[in-house]
């Protein structure tokens, strides 16, 4: 784990079950509340149309520690997508943060000194899908959030890994090279 918890960034992608649009790909910033991540966190308390930020809570009156702010990567245009964001995705994120504390991924003795910003993806097709599997949406968001936090705190991938894979790994959407 990084000994400098001023500014740690991580991301992860967990793919949906067959036939679902529930891929999760959170981008995470973790840092001290008295540093740049804390300053960004506090600035996010002002809302932006379509990108409503909210705390990760496990249930009413159960906000997680470190304090975690969820922000959608895409504009949420309707109540169905907002419900998914403030329901399934919020729950999965909150549970992942608490489990990271339980497992020692996030140091318990620093939980009140750190904060997390999580940019989350909700495919706009989810809310319109009559066969949406919310359990799969929970699974992908939980697993990806936990992995992104782990990667952020371990500074993964390493510089060595990035250099070693420079010519063997391509972007998943790469159809131009």
N, C-alpha and C positions, 0 to 999 in steps of 0.2 A: 504494500500500500504506500502511496505517496506520503511522505512525511510533511510536505508542504500542502496544507489544505486551503490555500488561498484561492485557487482557481483550478478546478479539476473538471475536465470535459470528457464525456463518453457518449457512445451511441450503440444501439443494437437493433437488429431486425429479427423478428420472429414471424414466420409465415403462417398464414391462415390454413385451416383445414380445407380440403378440396371443396370447391363450390362456394366458399365464403369470401367476403371482402374485408376480413378482419385482421389483415396484416398489421403488426404494430412496429413502429420504428421511432421510439422516443430518443430525443437528443437532450442530454442531461448536463447541467452545470451544478457543481457542488462547491461550496466555499464557505469561508468564515462570514458570519453576519456583519463583522466590522471591516470587511474587505470589498472588492469590486462585485462579487456575487451578491453579497448582502445589499449593496447599494442598488444593483439592478433589481433585486427582489423587491425592495421597498418601492422602487419606481413603478413596478408593475401593478401596484395597488390601484392605480388609475386605470379605468377600463377603456378599451378600444372597441369600437363597434365591430361585431362579428368575431372578435377574438377575446371573449370574456375569460379572464383569468380567475382561477379559484384555488383555494387551499385543498390539499389532499386530506380528506377526513375518512375515517373508517366507519363512522356513524355520527349522528348529531352529538356534539360535545366531545368528540374524539379525534381532534386534529392530530396528525402524526408529528413526530419529532425525528429528525430535523424538520422544521417547518418546510413544507413542499408546496410550490406553486405550479399548477398545471395551466398550460397555455396551448390552445389548439393551433396547429400549423396552417390549417385552412379555415376560411370564414365559415362559421356556423350560421346558416341562413334560416333554420327552422327549429321549432321546438323538439322535433324528433331527434335531430342531431345533438341538440343541447342536452336532451335527456340522456342520450348515450354517453356524452362527455361527462355530465355531472352524476352519472350512475355507474355504469359498468367500468368505464375507463378510470374514473376517480377512485372507485373501490379497489380495482386491481393495482393502481399506482400506490395507494395508501398501504395496502397489504404488503406489497413488495418492499416499501420503505421499512415497515415494522419488522418484516422478516430479515432484512439486511441488518437491522440492529440485533435481533435475536442471534443471528449467525456470526456476528462480529465483523461483518463486511464494513459497516459503519461503526466507528468506535463509540460505544455508549457514553463514555465520559466526555465526548465532544458533541453529543446530539443537540444540546441547546445552544451551542456556539456555531453551528453550521446551518445552512439553508440550501435548498435544492430548487432549481427551476427545471421543469420538465416540459419540453415542447412535444406535443403528442399529435399523432396522425389519426384522423377518423376518415375513412374512405366515404365520400358523400353517398355512395351506393348503399351503404349499410342501412340507413334509416328507411330506405324504400324497399329493402329486400324482405319479402314476406317470410322467407326461410332463414332469416338472420339467427345465427346461433350465438346468443349472448355469452354462453359458457366458453365458446371458442374465443370470443372477443376478450373476455376476462383473461383467459389463459395466455393469449398472445401478448396482451398489455402487461400482465404480471411478469411473465418470463423476460420480456424485452426490457422492462424497467429495471428489474433486478440485475440483469446482465449489463445494462448500460451503467448502472451505479458501480458495479464491480469493476468494469473497465475504466471508468473515470478515476476511481480511487487507486487503481493499479497502473495508471498511465498506459493503458493498452489500446491499440497495438503499440508495441515498442518501436522505437526508431529503427532498430535492427530488422524487425519483421517487415516494416514498411519498405525499407530499402531492398531486402531480400525478395519481396514479392512484387516489386515495381513493374516488372515486365511479364509476370505470370498471372496476375489477377487484374481483371477489368471490371469496370462499373457494371452493375447488373443490367442497366438500360443501354449499354454500349452497343450501338449498331453503326457507329461512324468510323471505327478504326479497323 
